[in-house]
Amino acid sequence: MNRREVISSLGLLGAGALVGGKGLSTSSRKRSIRIAHLTDVHLRDYEDAPKKFEKCLHALQSISDAPDIIFNGGDTIFDALGAEKSSVERQWKLWDSIIKEENSLPIVHCIGNHDVWGAGDKSDILYGKAYAVDKMGLSLPYYSMEKAGWKFIVLDSTHPVGEGWYTGKLDDEQFDWFENELANTDSNRPIMVMSHIPILTATGFYEGNEKEGNWVVPGSWMHIDFNRIKKLFLKHPNVKLCISGHMHLVDHVQYNGVTYCCNGAVSGNWWGNEMYHETHAGFALIDLYDDGGFDVEYRTYNW
């Protein structure tokens, strides 16, 4: 087989542009960890979604220089916001079975808006985010950890608006926690932040507003509190990289020394099509280095 046939047999189609962030040096840096960032799986039991997701897992684990860990960026199941409890249970059982049978890598989880159970009995102990927190094995919907010389902070982007869901932001309690996490991290330790909804993205402008004559980016598409977070980042230049999903599109925005990467969607156009606008279904490979540098590459895969 030729190279393309070999790649195709593994389920891989190709790679997107490589985005890098320089650390203190580039000549002698060593890779600390390789991450597969999978986001917006939206797993469900029709349109052959389970088999397609299995192909994604097989593709990333078949890479010759395979990732060490998966960062799941949220919207893990197709939808819990508008579903009854029995449907939510079935969706999570499907996820559990595929991960058990088809994946050998550890997973770091982030809650997405579609992981929040919003249509059930509010008195149920699992109503709201509690269901996803339980299924992901978390104690809180936001947390931090240190690994391979880096600090990782996982945020909870999804917050209710009045009686409905949702807008992208941090509530005051989480923001205070985030502020303390950054303040208590050694300034020489690089930081990567994962959120489901982008903190900053160019993908919010993909829908044209020519008729109205103004650009309007909904608060459900990008963190409405970006300016508050930006001011916090200015105090902590060791924040190097912020990764997200939610938009099913790929972009890389560099601003004030921070790189923001929106890394497409495993489900493409919610499993109905491999393409969502100009973005093919895929996942990101992220290499983090010991000097605070990084590389981010988007990989597509075959259905």
N, C-alpha and C positions, 0 to 999 in steps of 0.2 A: 504493500500500500504506500501511496505517497503521503507527504506530511499532512495535507488537508484531510485525507481519508482516515489517517490515524487519529487526528484531532476529532473528526466527526464521530468516529467509533466510540470515543469517550464521552460524547455529548457536548463537547466544547465547539463553539463556532469561532470565537475570536476575542480580541481584547480591545478595549477602548483606549483613549489617551491616558498616558501615565502622568500623574500629577505628583510632584515631589515637594518636600519641604526640607530646606537645609537645616542641619544642626550646627554645632560649633565647628565641625570639620567634616569633610567628605572623603578624605584620602584614606583614613584608617578606621572608619566607622564599621561597626559590626551589627548585623541584624539581631535584635533582641527577641522578636516574636513575629510570626506571620498570622494574620487574622483573616478569616473569611466573613465579610459582612453581608449577611442575608437579611433582607427586609421585605415586608409586604408579601409574605407567602400566601396569605388569604386562603388557607387550606379548606377545601370543601370536598364533598363526596360526589360531585358530578363534573361534567366536562373533562373527565379523565385527569382531574387535578392531582390526585394522589400519585399516579404513575409519572406525571410530568415533574412533580416535586422530587420523586425518587431519582429521576434522571439528573436533576440539579445536584442532589447530594452525592450521587455517584461521580458526577463530573468533577466536583471540587475535591473529592477524596482521591481521584485518579490523577490529579496533577502531580507531575514528577517531584516538584518541590512543594509538597502539600502543606496546607495551613495547619497551625498548631491548635486552633480553637475557632469556634463559631461565635460571632456576635449577632444575635437575633434582634433586629431593629424594630420589631413590633408589627401589629396587624398579622399576628401569627395565624389566627383562624379567620374564616371568611367574614363572619360578622356576628357579634354578640350584642351590639347596640340595640338592634331591633328584633332580637330573637327570643323565643321562649326558652325556659331553662333546659328542656329536653333536647332542643336543637343545639344549645351551647355545649351540653354534655357530650353529644355525639361528635361535635367538631373537635373538642379537646381529646376525646378518645382516639379519633383518627390521627391527630398529631402525635400523641403518645406512641401509638403502634408503629408509625412510620419511623420515628426517631429511634425507637428501640431496635427495630429490625434493620434499618438502612444507614444508620449513622454511628460512627465510632469516636467522634470528637466531642470534647466538652463544650457546653453552650452557656453563654452569658445572655440573659434575657432583658429586653426592654418592652414596656407596655405601650401598645398602640391604641388608637381610638376605637378600632373595631374589636379589640380584646375586652373592652369594658361592657359588662352586662347591664343594659339600660332599659330593658322592656319588661322586667319581671316584678315580683313583689318586693317593694323596698324594705320590707321587714325581714326578708331572707338574709341570713348571715353572709351569703356570697354575693349579694347584690352589689353592683358597681364594680370597682376595681378589685374587690376582694377575691372574686372568682379567678381572675388572671394571676393575682399575687400567689394564690394557693397553687394553681396549676404550674406556675413557673418556679415554684419552690423558693419564693422570696419571702422576706419578712416585711418589707416595705416596697412600694413601687419605685423608689429611688434609693441609690446606694453607691458606694465606692469600693474600690479594691486596688491593691498594688500587685503588679506582676511584671517580671522581666525588666525591672528598672523603671517602669512607667507607672503612672497613676491613671486609673480609669474611673470616670464618673458617669453613671447612668442616670438620666433624668426622666421624670414623668411629665410629659408635655400636655397631657389631655386633661382639661378642666371644664366643668359645666358652666353654661351661661344661662342664668335663670333656672327654668325648669327643663331646659334642653341641654344636649351635648352638641358641640364642645368648642373651645377655643384653645389655641396653643399658647401656653404661658407656664410660669412657675407661680404657685401661690406663695404668700408671704412666708409661711413656715418652711417650705422647701427652699425658697430663695435664701433665707437666713442660714439654713443648713449648708447650701451650696457655697455661700460666702465663707462660712467657717471652714469647710473642706479645703477651699483654695488657700485660705490664710494659714492653715495648719499643715500645708504640704511644703516640703523643702523646695526652695526656689530653683534648685538644680535638678529637680525631678520633673521630666516632661509629663504633660497631661493630655489625655484624649477624652473627649466628651461624646457620649452617644445619647441622642434623643430620637424619638420617633418623628415628630414634626420638626422641620428644619428651624434652627435658630436664625439663620440668614440664608436666603436662596434667591437665585435668579429665575427659578422655575415658576415662581408666582406670577410671572409676566407672560406665560405662554398663551393665556387666553386674551385675545385682543379686545380692547374697549373703545374701538374707533367711534362707535355710535354715540357713546356718552362723552367722548373727548377727554377722558381722564383714566389714568391707571388706578385700579382699585385691587389691592391684594387682601383677600379675606383673612381674618384672624384665625381661621381654621386651616390655613395653608402655611403660615409661617408664624413664629413666635411673635405675639403682639407686644411682648416686653423686650424686644431685641435691644433697644437703647439702654435699658436697665442692665441687661447682661453684658452688653458691650463695655459699659463703664467699669463693670467688675473685671472683665478680661484685661482692660488697660492696666490694672494694678498687678496683674499676674502674667507676665510675658512667657511663663513656662506653659501656658495653655497653647498647644500647638495645632491641634486638629479637632474639629467637631464633625461627627458623621450623623447622617439622618436618612430617612426614607420618606414615606407618606405620599410623595408626589408622583411616584412611579416614573420619574424622569431623572436624568443624570446631569449634574452640573458641579462645577468647582469654583467657589468664590473665595478670593483672598482679600482680607480686609484687616488693617491694623495688626498685621503680623499673625493672624489666625486664618487657617484654611478651613472652609466649610464645604463638605462634600455630601451632596444628595445622591445616593447610590442606587437609583433605579428601583426595580421590583423583580423578585423571583417569579411572580405571577403575571408579569407583563401587563396586558390589558385584562386583569382579573380572570385569567385563564381562558378568556374567549379568543384571544389573539396573542401571538408572541410580541407584537409591536404595540406600544402605547405612544401615540404620536411618533416621534423619531427614536424612541428608546426601545431596544430589544430586551426581552426578559433576561435577567442575569443577576450577578452578584459582584461585590468588590473584593479584591485582594489587597490587604493593607500590610505593608512591611514597616515595622517600627524599629528604629536604630538606637544604639546606646548613646548617641550624641544628641538625641532629641529630633533627629531628622526622620522623614517618613516618605514612603511612596504609596500611591493609591491608584489602582488599575481596575477598570470595570471589565468583567468577563461575561460574555454571553454564552448560552448553551442551547443545544438542540432539544426540541420536544419530540 
